[in-house]
Amino acid sequence: MTDLVPVIPSRVWAVASGDSSRQVLTCAAAAAQVLLPTFYGPRFRGEDAPPNVIQPAAYAFTVWFPIFASSIAYAVHQARGSARTRDAWRAAGWPLAGAFAATGIWAPLAKSGRPWSAQGALVMIAVLAETGRHRIAQAERRDELSAGEVAAVAPAAGMLAAWGQAACGVNLAAMLVAKDIVPAGPKAATAGAALLTALGAVGTRAVSAPERASVSSRFYAGTLLWAFTGVMIGQRQRSRSAVATAAGAALTMLVAAAKKR
C-alpha cells in the first residue's frame, strides 16, 4: 500500500498537466479574460484616474475587442478533439492559457486597489503571451501549422503579447508617480521616455528575429505600433518627450522590420 503513495502525486500531475486539462483551462481562462475586465474591471474617473505620464489616447484601448474575440476563437479551436495532441498547442497552449488567466486576474486586483499585484499580473500577461507568441512564430516558420491553425492562434498571441508589454510600461509609469517614487513633472517625463525606449527595444528585437515574417509576429508588430501611435496622439498636447520617444521607437521598429535578412 505504501508503495502506491509516491505514484499518486505523479498520476495527479499527469492528469493536471495533460492535453485535456490544457484545453479546459484555456477555455476557462479565455472566458475569464473577457468577463472579469468587462464586468469587474476598474473604472477610473476624475481624481481616481492614475497619473497621466505616457497614457495612450482613449481610442487605443479598443484593441481589447479584437484581443477578446481572437482569444475566444483560439480557445474554441484548440478545444476540438482533433487538436488535443498537436505539438504546437502543447508548446504554446500553456503560456497562452496563463496569459488569459493573468488578464482576468488583473481586473479584480486593479479594482480592489492593489497596484503592485496588478502590475505583477500585467508582467505575467506580457511574459506568458510573448512566450506563447514566440513558440507559435517558430512553429509557423517550420511550417508546422495549417493556414486555419495560424488564423486561429496568431491574432490572439500577437496582439496580447504586444498590448501586454505596452500596458506594463504605461501602468508602471503611472504607478511610479502615484506612489511618489518619481515626482511629477520633468522626472516623470524622463521615466516615461525611458519606459517607452525600453518597450521600443523589446519590440525591435522581436521584429528583427528570424521568424519576423510570421503572421503572429506581424500582429505583434502592428499592435505595438498601434500603442506607440496612441501614445503620440494622447500625449501630443502635454508631453513632447513622450511623443518624440514613441515616434522614435515606432520608426526604429519599422526600419528593423523592413530590413531583408
Solvent accessible surface area in square Angstrom, and as a share of the most:
residue,aa,sasa,rsa
1,M,194,0.87
2,T,110,0.64
3,D,119,0.62
4,L,95,0.47
5,V,90,0.52
6,P,94,0.59
7,V,52,0.30
8,I,100,0.51
9,P,82,0.51
10,S,64,0.41
11,R,159,0.58
12,V,93,0.53
13,W,174,0.61
14,A,61,0.48
15,V,112,0.64
16,A,52,0.41
17,S,38,0.25
18,G,23,0.22
19,D,27,0.14
20,S,58,0.38
21,S,30,0.19
22,R,2,0.01
23,Q,8,0.04
24,V,103,0.59
25,L,79,0.39
26,T,0,0.00
27,C,48,0.28
28,A,59,0.46
29,A,4,0.03
30,A,0,0.00
31,A,38,0.30
32,A,30,0.24
33,Q,0,0.00
34,V,35,0.20
35,L,94,0.47
36,L,64,0.32
37,P,22,0.14
38,T,60,0.35
39,F,156,0.65
40,Y,104,0.40
41,G,2,0.02
42,P,17,0.11
43,R,128,0.47
44,F,106,0.44
45,R,169,0.62
46,G,70,0.67
47,E,184,0.82
48,D,108,0.56
49,A,48,0.38
50,P,54,0.34
51,P,42,0.26
52,N,64,0.33
53,V,13,0.07
54,I,4,0.02
55,Q,55,0.25
56,P,9,0.06
57,A,18,0.14
58,A,89,0.69
59,Y,80,0.30
60,A,0,0.00
61,F,74,0.31
62,T,63,0.37
63,V,12,0.07
64,W,55,0.19
65,F,148,0.62
66,P,57,0.36
67,I,0,0.00
68,F,30,0.13
69,A,67,0.52
70,S,15,0.10
71,S,0,0.00
72,I,67,0.34
73,A,53,0.41
74,Y,0,0.00
75,A,4,0.03
76,V,95,0.55
77,H,35,0.16
78,Q,1,0.01
79,A,40,0.31
80,R,112,0.41
81,G,51,0.49
82,S,88,0.57
83,A,1,0.01
84,R,97,0.35
85,T,84,0.49
86,R,75,0.27
87,D,100,0.52
88,A,7,0.06
89,W,1,0.00
90,R,110,0.40
91,A,44,0.34
92,A,0,0.00
93,G,1,0.01
94,W,85,0.30
95,P,12,0.08
96,L,0,0.00
97,A,0,0.00
98,G,22,0.22
99,A,0,0.00
100,F,0,0.00
101,A,31,0.24
102,A,8,0.06
103,T,3,0.02
104,G,1,0.01
105,I,93,0.47
106,W,57,0.20
107,A,0,0.00
108,P,38,0.24
109,L,31,0.15
110,A,21,0.16
111,K,99,0.42
112,S,65,0.42
113,G,56,0.53
114,R,140,0.51
115,P,43,0.27
116,W,132,0.46
117,S,56,0.36
118,A,4,0.03
119,Q,15,0.07
120,G,33,0.32
121,A,8,0.06
122,L,10,0.05
123,V,65,0.37
124,M,95,0.42
125,I,3,0.01
126,A,9,0.07
127,V,83,0.48
128,L,43,0.21
129,A,0,0.00
130,E,42,0.19
131,T,43,0.25
132,G,0,0.00
133,R,3,0.01
134,H,70,0.31
135,R,100,0.37
136,I,1,0.00
137,A,0,0.00
138,Q,64,0.28
139,A,3,0.02
140,E,23,0.10
141,R,153,0.56
142,R,141,0.51
143,D,128,0.66
144,E,73,0.33
145,L,22,0.11
146,S,63,0.40
147,A,89,0.69
148,G,44,0.43
149,E,17,0.07
150,V,22,0.12
151,A,69,0.53
152,A,13,0.10
153,V,0,0.00
154,A,0,0.00
155,P,22,0.14
156,A,0,0.00
157,A,0,0.00
158,G,0,0.00
159,M,17,0.08
160,L,0,0.00
161,A,0,0.00
162,A,0,0.00
163,W,7,0.03
164,G,2,0.02
165,Q,19,0.08
166,A,4,0.03
167,A,22,0.17
168,C,21,0.13
169,G,10,0.10
170,V,20,0.11
171,N,46,0.23
172,L,48,0.24
173,A,1,0.01
174,A,6,0.04
175,M,11,0.05
176,L,32,0.16
177,V,18,0.10
178,A,58,0.45
179,K,93,0.40
180,D,125,0.65
181,I,96,0.49
182,V,26,0.15
183,P,71,0.44
184,A,79,0.61
185,G,40,0.39
186,P,114,0.71
187,K,132,0.56
188,A,7,0.06
189,A,35,0.27
190,T,93,0.54
191,A,22,0.17
192,G,0,0.00
193,A,19,0.15
194,A,60,0.46
195,L,38,0.19
196,L,2,0.01
197,T,80,0.46
198,A,54,0.41
199,L,18,0.09
200,G,5,0.05
201,A,64,0.49
202,V,74,0.43
203,G,0,0.00
204,T,27,0.15
205,R,197,0.72
206,A,12,0.09
207,V,4,0.02
208,S,38,0.25
209,A,22,0.17
210,P,67,0.42
211,E,10,0.04
212,R,44,0.16
213,A,66,0.51
214,S,10,0.07
215,V,53,0.31
216,S,0,0.00
217,S,4,0.02
218,R,153,0.56
219,F,78,0.32
220,Y,1,0.00
221,A,16,0.13
222,G,39,0.37
223,T,8,0.05
224,L,0,0.00
225,L,40,0.20
226,W,98,0.35
227,A,3,0.02
228,F,0,0.00
229,T,55,0.32
230,G,0,0.00
231,V,4,0.02
232,M,45,0.20
233,I,68,0.34
234,G,26,0.25
235,Q,0,0.00
236,R,150,0.55
237,Q,164,0.73
238,R,129,0.47
239,S,15,0.09
240,R,218,0.80
241,S,48,0.31
242,A,3,0.02
243,V,40,0.23
244,A,68,0.52
245,T,30,0.17
246,A,0,0.00
247,A,39,0.31
248,G,35,0.34
249,A,10,0.07
250,A,11,0.08
251,L,112,0.56
252,T,72,0.42
253,M,2,0.01
254,L,91,0.45
255,V,76,0.44
256,A,13,0.10
257,A,45,0.35
258,A,79,0.61
259,K,131,0.55
260,K,195,0.82
261,R,188,0.69
